Amino acid sequence: MNQPPFTSHQLLSRRRFVTGVAAGASLVASGLMTRADANNNLSGNTFNLTIGNQQVNFTGKNRIATTVNGSLPGPTLRWKEGQHVNMNVTNQLGVDSSIHWHGIILPEDMDGVPGLSFAGIRPGETFNYNFPLNQSGTYWYHSHSGFQEQTGVLGAIVIEPEGGEPFPTERDYVIILSDWSDEKPESIYSNLKKQSDLYNWNERTLVDTWKDVQSQGLSATASERHMWNMMRMSDRDISDVNGTTYTFLMNGQTPADRWKGLFKRGEKVRLRFINAAAMTFFDIRIPGLKLKVVSADGQAIEPVTVDDFRIGVAETYDVIVEPESDAAYSIFAQDIDRSGYALGMLTPDLSLNADVPTMDPRPILTHSDMGMSMAHAGGGHSGMNHGNMAGSKMNHANMDMASPKMNHANMTDPHMNHRSPAPAGMGSTAPVIHKSSEKGPQTDMRAEMPQTQLNNPGIGLVDNGRRVLTYADLRNLYPTPDPRDPTREIQLHLTGNMQRYMWSMDGMAFVNAEPLKFNYGERLRITLVNDTMMNHPVHLHGMWSDLETGDPKRIPRKHTVIVQPGRKISYLVTADARGNWAYHCHLMYHMMGMFRVVEVS
C-alpha cells in the first residue's frame, strides 16, 4: 500500500445534528435506491458484483453513495464451507476501487488491498477474485480504496458450515450496522485535521462543573479540571466522529424507517451482527430479550447469555434470541458516546411497533480509563506520560530510552527478546517498554501503567445494571487449533497526537515505518499497548488473532481485536500465510497512519 487511502481535502460546507429521533419521518425510501432486506441475498459459486454510484436519501437530502449492485449495504453473499467461490467485481466508478473479504483466510493476491496484494480495479475493468473456503461463520466485505467504505461499499458474508450449524435456529437474519454522513468523507477528514474536536458537541459546561462541586467538593473538582487542562484533553472525547454528522443505519434503514424482522413466538432467531461502520462503536441490546452470544468474528464460542454487548468497528457477533410473547422488540444499537442510534425491530406482525429505548447517560472518561493513577491525579506522577505536551513537567527520569538495552524500535528480531514469553493463553508478562520513536510530534501521551482488564466491558458500560459481554467471556467452542507456546513476542504501541489528529504505531506513521517481519510457521505473541484516549479496533489480514483470555485450551479466534484506552491486550498468531499483509486500525480516519505491513517469509 504505497499510497495513503485518502484523497484531496474539501472544506466543510455545513454542520447539522442528526440523532435517531431527529432523523424524522421524512426519511422515506423515495425509490431512489434498492433497500437491503432479508431477501437481498446471492448464493452459489459465481457472483457478479458491480461497484457504482447511486443516489440516496437518508436525511431528506439527495446525496451520491458508492454501492454494490445498487444497494447499501450490498447484497449478502451466502457461501458454503468447502466450496471454491468466484467473484467478478466490475468497477463503474471514475476512480480505482477494490473489495477486501474481511476475516476470510485466503491467498495474498485475493486479499484486495491496492498497492499491497494487487493493483486495484481500474475504472471500467473487472477483477476476478477466486479462492477456497476453509471456514464458516459471519463475515463481511468492503472496499479498501480511499473512503469508499464510508460511502457505501460494504456487505455481509454468511458461510454455512459443512456439518451444519452447531446452534441451529428457525430464523436467521443479518444485522449490518453502518454510519452515513451527508458530508463527503474528505471533508470530515479535513475538518478533523484542522480541529480534532469539531464533532464533539458534548463538552463540559458550567452546569456540569457546579454539579461536580456539589458531589465531590471544590478542591477535588478544581484538581481534576487542572489535570485535564494540563493535558489539553477532554474527558468527553469518546468518538472522533458521531451523531453530529452521522445517521446510523441498520441494514440500510434509518431509525425512522426501522428495519423489521419477523418471528413466531417460541422460535429461536439468530441475529448476525456486523459492525460495518467507518468510525462508530455500537452498544447493542434488545429490551425484554436475553442475548445468547454463540459466535465472535465468525468463530463458534461456548454460549454466553447477556443483556448487552459492545461491537467494535469490523467485529461480528452472532446472538440467538427466543421471543416468548407476541410482542414487538426493539433492536437498539446506541453509539458509544450516546449521540445517536441505529434501530430495528423483531416483530410477529409488521403492524406492531416496539417502544424506542432511552439512551444511556453520556460516558465520561476518568484517569483510570486511560491507564492513569487516580491517586496522583492532583498533579503528581501519573500513569499517563504527557512528556511531549507543551507546559508539561512530568517526570521522565525512569524513561531513559537512550540506553541501547531499552531500544526496541521494532521488537521483531528474536535476539532482542530478554525473556522467554509466557505460556500460550496466559498473555504477556513482559514489561511495557516505550520506544525512542514514541517521543516526537506524532505522540502526545503514553500509558505507563496499562492493564489488560479483559473483564472490563468498556467506558459507559461498567455497572450499568445489565449483564454485559466482555472479552473474558469468550471461549472457543472447539479446542485451540495450535496449542504451541509462542517463541517470541512483539510489543506494538498504538499512538497518536489528538490535537494534530495524527495516528501512528510506535510513534511512526505508516509512510515512515518498516514492515513487521514474521517467520513462516512460527507461533508468536503480539501485545498491543494503547497509549491514546480512543478505542482502536486492530485488524490483521490473512491470519487469525488468537485472543489470550486465560484458558489455553479454548482460545477464541478473532480477526479484529479492540484495545481500550490506556489498556494492553495480547494475542497469538500462527504465521501460516506467506506474503505481505495489511495490519491496521480499522477506524477509517486513523488508518492512514496507524498501519503496518506484515511480511511473512
C-alpha positions in Angstrom: 0.0 0.0 0.0 2.3 2.7 -1.2 -0.3 5.5 -1.4 -2.4 6.6 1.6 -6.1 5.7 1.4 -7.1 9.3 1.3 -7.8 11.9 -1.4 -7.8 15.7 -1.5 -9.4 17.6 1.3 -12.6 19.6 0.9 -13.9 22.4 3.1 -16.8 21.8 5.4 -20.0 23.3 3.9 -22.3 22.8 6.8 -22.9 21.2 10.2 -26.1 19.6 11.3 -27.2 17.4 14.1 -28.7 14.0 13.3 -29.7 11.5 16.0 -32.0 8.6 15.7 -35.0 10.7 16.7 -34.0 13.8 14.7 -33.8 11.8 11.5 -37.6 12.3 11.3 -40.4 10.7 9.4 -39.4 12.5 6.2 -36.7 9.9 5.6 -38.7 7.6 3.3 -37.1 5.4 0.8 -38.4 7.5 -2.1 -37.5 4.9 -4.7 -34.0 6.3 -5.3 -32.2 3.1 -4.5 -32.7 -0.6 -3.7 -33.0 -1.1 0.0 -31.3 -4.1 1.6 -33.6 -6.6 3.2 -33.7 -10.2 4.2 -34.1 -11.3 0.6 -31.1 -9.3 -0.7 -29.0 -12.5 -0.9 -26.8 -14.0 -3.5 -25.8 -17.7 -3.3 -23.9 -20.2 -5.4 -20.3 -20.4 -6.6 -20.1 -17.5 -9.0 -21.0 -13.9 -8.1 -21.2 -10.8 -10.3 -20.7 -7.6 -8.3 -20.7 -4.1 -9.6 -19.4 -1.1 -7.8 -21.0 2.2 -8.9 -22.6 5.5 -7.9 -26.1 5.6 -6.6 -28.3 8.4 -5.4 -29.5 8.0 -1.8 -31.7 10.0 0.6 -31.3 9.3 4.3 -31.8 12.8 5.7 -34.2 14.4 3.4 -31.4 15.5 1.0 -30.2 13.6 -2.1 -26.6 12.5 -2.0 -24.4 10.2 -4.0 -23.2 6.9 -2.4 -20.9 4.2 -3.8 -22.7 1.0 -3.7 -22.5 -2.7 -4.7 -25.2 -3.9 -7.2 -27.1 -0.6 -6.5 -27.8 -1.2 -2.8 -26.4 0.0 0.5 -25.4 -2.3 2.1 -24.6 -4.5 -0.8 -26.1 -8.0 -1.2 -25.4 -10.6 1.4 -23.2 -13.3 -0.1 -24.1 -16.8 1.1 -21.3 -19.3 0.7 -20.7 -22.9 1.9 -17.6 -24.2 3.6 -15.5 -26.3 1.4 -16.6 -24.7 -1.9 -14.5 -22.6 -4.2 -16.0 -19.2 -4.9 -15.6 -16.8 -7.9 -16.4 -13.1 -7.7 -16.4 -11.0 -10.8 -16.1 -7.4 -9.5 -16.7 -4.7 -12.0 -15.7 -1.1 -11.2 -18.1 1.5 -12.8 -16.6 4.4 -10.8 -14.4 7.1 -12.2 -11.6 6.1 -9.8 -9.9 2.9 -8.8 -11.8 0.5 -6.4 -11.4 -2.8 -4.6 -13.1 -5.4 -2.4 -11.4 -6.8 0.7 -13.0 -10.0 2.2 -12.8 -9.2 5.8 -11.9 -12.1 8.0 -11.6 -14.6 5.2 -8.4 -16.7 5.2 -7.3 -16.7 1.5 -4.2 -16.3 -0.8 -2.3 -13.0 -0.6 -3.3 -11.9 -4.2 -7.0 -12.3 -3.4 -7.0 -10.1 -0.2 -8.0 -6.9 -2.1 -5.6 -4.3 -0.7 -4.5 -2.0 -3.5 -0.8 -1.4 -3.7 -0.1 -4.4 -1.4 -1.8 -7.5 -2.6 -2.9 -6.3 -6.0 -3.0 -3.2 -8.2 -6.7 -2.4 -7.6 -9.6 -2.4 -10.0 -9.3 0.3 -12.7 -12.4 2.2 -13.9 -14.3 0.1 -16.3 -12.4 -3.1 -15.5 -13.5 -6.4 -13.9 -11.3 -8.3 -11.5 -11.9 -12.0 -10.7 -11.5 -13.0 -7.1 -11.4 -16.7 -6.5 -10.4 -18.8 -3.5 -11.4 -21.9 -1.5 -13.4 -21.6 1.7 -11.9 -23.4 4.7 -14.0 -21.7 7.4 -17.6 -20.9 8.2 -19.5 -18.1 10.1 -20.4 -14.4 9.7 -18.0 -12.0 8.0 -18.2 -9.0 5.7 -16.7 -7.3 2.7 -15.8 -3.7 2.0 -13.7 -1.5 -0.3 -10.1 -0.9 0.7 -9.8 2.1 -1.7 -10.0 5.7 -0.5 -13.1 6.4 1.5 -15.4 4.1 -0.4 -16.2 2.0 2.7 -17.6 5.2 4.4 -19.7 6.0 1.3 -21.3 2.6 1.0 -19.1 -0.2 -0.5 -19.8 -2.9 2.1 -21.9 -6.0 2.6 -22.3 -9.2 4.6 -20.9 -12.7 4.1 -22.5 -15.8 5.6 -20.6 -19.1 5.2 -22.7 -22.2 6.0 -20.6 -24.9 7.9 -20.1 -28.2 6.3 -21.6 -30.2 9.2 -24.4 -27.8 9.9 -24.8 -25.1 12.5 -23.7 -26.1 16.0 -26.6 -23.9 17.3 -29.5 -24.4 14.8 -32.3 -21.8 14.7 -35.7 -21.4 12.9 -34.9 -18.0 11.6 -31.6 -16.3 10.5 -31.1 -12.5 10.0 -28.1 -10.4 9.1 -28.0 -7.1 11.0 -25.4 -4.9 9.4 -24.7 -1.6 11.1 -23.2 1.4 9.3 -22.7 5.2 9.7 -23.8 7.6 6.9 -22.9 11.3 6.6 -24.2 13.8 4.1 -20.8 15.4 4.3 -18.1 14.0 2.0 -15.6 11.9 3.9 -12.8 14.0 2.5 -14.4 17.0 4.2 -14.8 15.1 7.5 -11.1 14.2 7.5 -10.1 17.7 6.6 -12.2 19.1 9.4 -10.6 16.7 11.9 -7.1 17.7 10.8 -8.0 21.3 11.4 -10.0 20.9 14.6 -9.9 17.4 16.1 -12.9 18.0 18.4 -15.1 19.7 15.8 -17.8 16.9 16.1 -17.7 16.8 19.8 -20.8 18.8 21.0 -20.7 17.2 24.4 -18.0 19.3 26.1 -18.4 20.2 29.8 -20.4 23.3 30.8 -20.6 25.5 33.9 -23.6 23.4 34.9 -21.5 20.2 34.8 -18.8 21.9 36.9 -21.3 23.0 39.5 -22.8 19.5 39.8 -19.2 18.1 40.3 -18.5 20.7 43.0 -21.7 19.6 44.8 -20.9 15.9 44.5 -17.1 15.8 45.1 -16.2 19.2 46.5 -14.4 22.3 45.2 -10.9 21.1 45.8 -11.3 17.7 44.0 -13.2 19.3 41.1 -10.5 22.0 40.7 -7.7 19.4 40.8 -9.4 17.2 38.2 -10.0 20.2 35.9 -6.4 21.3 36.3 -5.1 17.9 35.2 -7.3 17.7 32.1 -6.3 21.3 31.2 -2.6 20.5 31.5 -3.1 17.6 29.2 -5.2 19.7 26.8 -7.7 16.9 26.6 -11.4 16.5 27.3 -13.0 13.8 29.4 -15.9 13.8 26.9 -13.7 12.9 24.0 -15.2 9.4 23.3 -15.6 9.4 19.5 -13.9 11.5 16.8 -17.0 11.5 14.6 -20.5 10.9 15.9 -24.2 11.7 15.5 -23.3 15.4 14.9 -22.8 14.4 11.3 -23.7 10.7 11.2 -27.1 9.0 10.6 -26.8 5.4 12.0 -28.2 2.7 9.7 -29.4 -0.8 10.3 -29.5 -2.9 7.1 -29.6 0.4 5.2 -32.6 1.7 7.1 -32.7 4.9 9.2 -34.1 4.8 12.8 -37.3 6.4 11.4 -37.7 3.6 8.8 -36.8 0.8 11.2 -35.7 -2.4 9.7 -38.0 -5.2 10.7 -37.6 -9.0 11.0 -40.5 -11.3 11.5 -40.7 -14.2 14.0 -43.2 -16.6 15.6 -43.4 -16.9 19.3 -41.2 -19.7 20.7 -38.8 -19.7 17.7 -35.1 -19.4 18.0 -33.9 -16.5 16.0 -30.2 -16.0 15.0 -29.1 -12.4 14.5 -25.7 -12.0 12.8 -24.5 -8.5 13.9 -21.8 -6.9 11.7 -20.3 -3.5 12.5 -19.5 -2.2 9.1 -19.3 1.4 10.3 -16.4 3.6 9.4 -15.9 5.1 12.9 -18.7 4.0 15.2 -18.7 1.6 18.1 -22.2 0.4 19.0 -23.7 -0.9 22.3 -26.5 -3.4 21.5 -29.4 -4.6 23.5 -33.0 -5.9 22.8 -35.1 -4.9 25.9 -37.2 -7.8 27.0 -34.9 -10.5 25.5 -31.8 -12.2 26.7 -29.0 -12.4 24.1 -27.2 -15.7 23.8 -23.9 -15.0 22.1 -22.8 -18.0 20.1 -20.1 -16.7 17.7 -17.4 -14.0 17.7 -15.8 -12.9 14.4 -17.3 -15.9 12.7 -16.0 -18.5 15.1 -18.3 -20.5 17.3 -17.9 -19.9 21.0 -19.3 -21.5 24.2 -22.7 -19.7 24.6 -22.7 -16.7 26.8 -26.1 -15.1 27.9 -26.0 -11.3 28.3 -28.3 -8.3 28.2 -25.9 -6.0 26.3 -22.7 -6.2 24.2 -20.4 -3.7 22.6 -19.4 -4.3 19.0 -16.3 -2.5 17.7 -15.8 -1.4 14.1 -15.3 -4.5 11.9 -16.2 -7.1 14.6 -19.1 -9.6 14.1 -21.2 -11.4 16.8 -23.9 -13.9 16.3 -26.6 -14.0 19.0 -29.7 -16.2 19.4 -32.9 -14.8 21.0 -36.1 -16.7 21.8 -39.1 -14.4 22.0 -41.8 -15.8 24.3 -44.6 -13.4 23.6 -46.3 -12.0 20.5 -44.9 -8.5 21.2 -42.5 -6.4 19.1 -39.0 -5.9 20.4 -36.6 -3.1 19.6 -33.1 -3.9 18.4 -31.3 -0.9 19.8 -27.7 -0.1 18.9 -26.6 3.2 20.5 -23.3 4.7 19.6 -20.5 4.7 22.1 -20.8 8.4 23.0 -24.6 8.4 23.1 -25.1 10.9 20.2 -27.5 8.7 18.3 -28.5 5.1 17.5 -29.4 2.6 14.9 -32.8 1.0 15.3 -34.6 -2.1 14.1 -37.3 -4.4 15.3 -38.3 -8.1 15.8 -42.0 -8.5 15.5 -44.6 -11.2 14.9 -46.7 -8.7 12.9 -45.4 -5.8 10.7 -48.2 -3.6 12.0 -46.8 -3.7 15.5 -44.1 -1.4 16.8 -41.9 -1.5 19.9 -41.1 1.4 22.2 -37.7 3.1 21.5 -35.4 2.5 24.5 -33.9 5.5 26.3 -30.2 6.1 25.6 -27.8 5.6 28.4 -26.1 8.6 30.0 -23.1 10.0 28.1 -19.9 8.4 29.2 -17.2 10.5 31.0 -13.6 9.4 30.9 -11.7 9.1 34.1 -7.9 8.9 34.5 -8.1 5.2 35.3 -9.9 4.7 31.9 -6.7 5.9 30.3 -4.2 3.8 32.3 -3.6 6.6 34.8 -3.3 6.5 38.5 -6.2 8.3 40.2 -4.2 8.6 43.4 -1.9 11.1 41.6 -4.5 12.9 39.6 -3.8 16.1 41.6 -0.7 16.8 39.6 2.0 14.4 40.8 3.3 11.5 38.7 0.5 9.7 36.9 0.3 6.6 34.9 -0.2 8.5 31.6 3.0 10.2 30.5 2.5 13.5 28.7 6.1 14.4 28.1 5.5 15.9 24.6 2.8 18.3 25.7 3.7 22.0 25.9 4.0 23.1 29.5 4.2 19.6 30.9 6.6 19.0 33.7 6.1 15.3 34.1 9.0 13.2 35.4 10.8 11.2 32.8 13.7 10.0 35.0 12.7 6.4 34.6 12.3 6.6 30.8 15.9 6.6 29.6 15.3 5.5 26.0 18.8 6.3 25.0 20.1 3.1 26.6 20.7 0.5 23.9 19.3 -2.2 26.2 16.0 -0.3 26.2 15.7 0.5 22.5 13.2 -2.0 21.0 12.4 0.0 17.9 10.8 -2.9 16.1 11.0 -5.8 18.5 10.9 -8.2 15.6 14.4 -9.6 16.0 14.2 -12.8 18.1 17.7 -12.0 19.5 16.2 -8.8 21.1 14.0 -10.7 23.5 15.3 -10.6 27.0 13.0 -13.2 28.5 11.0 -16.2 27.3 7.4 -15.4 26.5 4.7 -16.6 28.9 2.9 -19.9 28.0 0.2 -19.8 25.4 -3.1 -18.4 26.6 -1.8 -16.6 29.6 -1.0 -13.2 27.9 2.1 -11.1 28.1 4.2 -10.8 31.3 6.8 -8.6 29.6 7.2 -5.0 30.9 5.7 -2.2 28.9 8.6 -0.6 27.0 8.2 2.8 25.3 10.4 3.1 22.3 12.5 6.1 21.4 10.3 6.6 18.3 7.4 7.5 20.6 9.0 10.8 21.5 8.1 13.4 19.0 5.2 15.3 17.3 3.4 12.0 16.4 2.5 11.4 20.1 1.1 13.4 22.9 0.6 10.7 25.6 1.9 7.4 26.8 0.3 4.9 29.1 2.8 3.9 31.8 0.6 1.5 33.8 -1.7 -0.2 31.2 -3.7 -3.1 32.4 -5.2 -5.9 30.4 -8.7 -6.0 32.1 -10.4 -8.4 29.8 -13.4 -8.4 32.1 -13.9 -4.6 31.6 -16.8 -4.1 29.1 -15.6 -0.6 28.3 -16.4 3.1 29.0 -20.1 3.7 29.6 -21.0 0.0 30.2 -19.4 -0.6 33.7 -22.0 -1.1 36.4 -24.9 -0.1 34.2 -27.3 -2.7 35.8 -27.1 -5.1 32.9 -25.1 -8.2 32.2 -22.6 -7.0 29.5 -20.4 -9.2 27.4 -16.6 -8.9 27.8 -13.6 -10.5 26.1 -13.1 -12.5 29.3 -16.3 -14.4 28.5 -15.1 -15.7 25.2 -14.1 -19.4 25.0 -13.8 -21.2 21.7 -16.3 -24.0 21.2 -13.6 -26.2 19.9 -10.0 -27.0 21.1 -7.3 -24.5 20.3 -6.0 -25.4 16.8 -2.4 -24.5 17.5 -1.5 -25.2 21.2 2.1 -24.3 20.9 3.7 -21.7 23.2 5.0 -18.5 21.5 8.7 -18.4 20.8 8.9 -14.6 20.7 6.8 -11.5 21.4 6.2 -8.3 19.6 5.1 -5.3 21.7 3.4 -2.7 19.5 2.1 0.7 20.7 -0.9 2.4 19.3 0.0 6.1 19.4 -1.4 9.5 18.4 -1.5 13.2 18.8 -5.1 14.1 19.2 -4.6 17.9 18.9 -3.0 17.5 15.4 -5.1 14.4 14.6 -2.1 12.3 13.8 -2.2 8.5 14.3 0.6 6.0 14.3 2.1 2.8 15.7 5.2 3.1 17.9 5.1 6.9 17.2 5.8 6.3 13.5 3.2 6.9 10.7 2.9 4.2 8.1 4.9 6.1 5.4 8.0 6.1 7.7 7.7 2.6 9.2 9.5 -0.6 8.3 7.4 -3.8 7.8 6.9 -6.2 10.7 8.6 -9.5 9.9 7.1 -12.9 10.8 8.9 -16.2 10.2 6.7 -18.6 8.2 5.3 -21.3 10.6 6.2 -19.6 13.8 3.9 -19.1 16.7 4.3 -15.6 18.2 2.6 -13.2 20.6 1.6 -9.7 19.7 0.9 -7.4 22.7 -0.8 -4.1 21.8 -0.5 -1.2 24.1 -3.0 1.7 23.6 -1.3 4.9 24.5 -4.3 7.0 23.4 -7.7 8.1 24.7 -9.6 6.2 21.9 -10.7 2.6 21.4 -8.9 1.1 18.5 -10.1 -2.0 16.5 -7.0 -3.6 15.1 -7.3 -5.9 12.2 -4.6 -8.4 10.9 -5.2 -9.6 7.4 -4.5 -13.2 6.3 -4.1 -14.8 9.7 -6.1 -15.4 12.9 -5.6 -13.4 16.1 -6.0 -15.9 18.9 -7.1 -13.8 21.9 -5.5 -14.8 25.2 -8.2 -14.9 27.8 -6.6 -17.3 30.3 -7.6 -20.7 29.0 -5.0 -22.1 26.6 -7.3 -25.0 25.6 -10.2 -22.8 24.3 -8.6 -19.7 22.9 -11.1 -17.6 20.9 -10.1 -16.7 17.4 -10.7 -13.2 16.1 -9.9 -11.1 13.1 -10.3 -7.8 14.8 -9.3 -7.0 18.4 -10.4 -4.0 20.3 -7.8 -2.2 22.5 -9.4 0.1 25.1 -7.9 3.5 26.0 -4.8 3.1 28.2 -5.0 -0.7 28.1 -3.0 -3.5 26.7 -4.1 -6.8 25.2 -2.2 -9.9 23.9 -3.0 -12.5 21.2 -1.2 -15.3 19.5 -0.6 -15.6 15.8 0.4 -18.6 13.7 2.3 -17.2 10.7 0.9 -19.7 8.3 0.3 -17.4 5.3 3.3 -16.3 3.2 3.2 -12.8 1.7 2.7 -9.2 2.6 -0.4 -8.5 4.7 -2.1 -5.3 5.9 -2.2 -4.7 9.7 -4.1 -1.6 10.8 -6.6 0.2 13.0 -10.0 -0.2 11.3 -11.2 3.3 12.2 -11.4 4.9 8.7 -9.7 8.2 9.6 -7.0 6.6 11.7 -5.9 4.0 9.1 -3.6 6.2 7.1 -1.1 6.5 10.0 -2.0 3.5 12.2 -1.0 0.9 9.6 1.8 -1.6 9.1 2.8 -4.2 6.5 3.4 -7.7 7.9 5.9 -9.7 5.9 5.7 -13.5 6.3 8.6 -15.4 4.8 
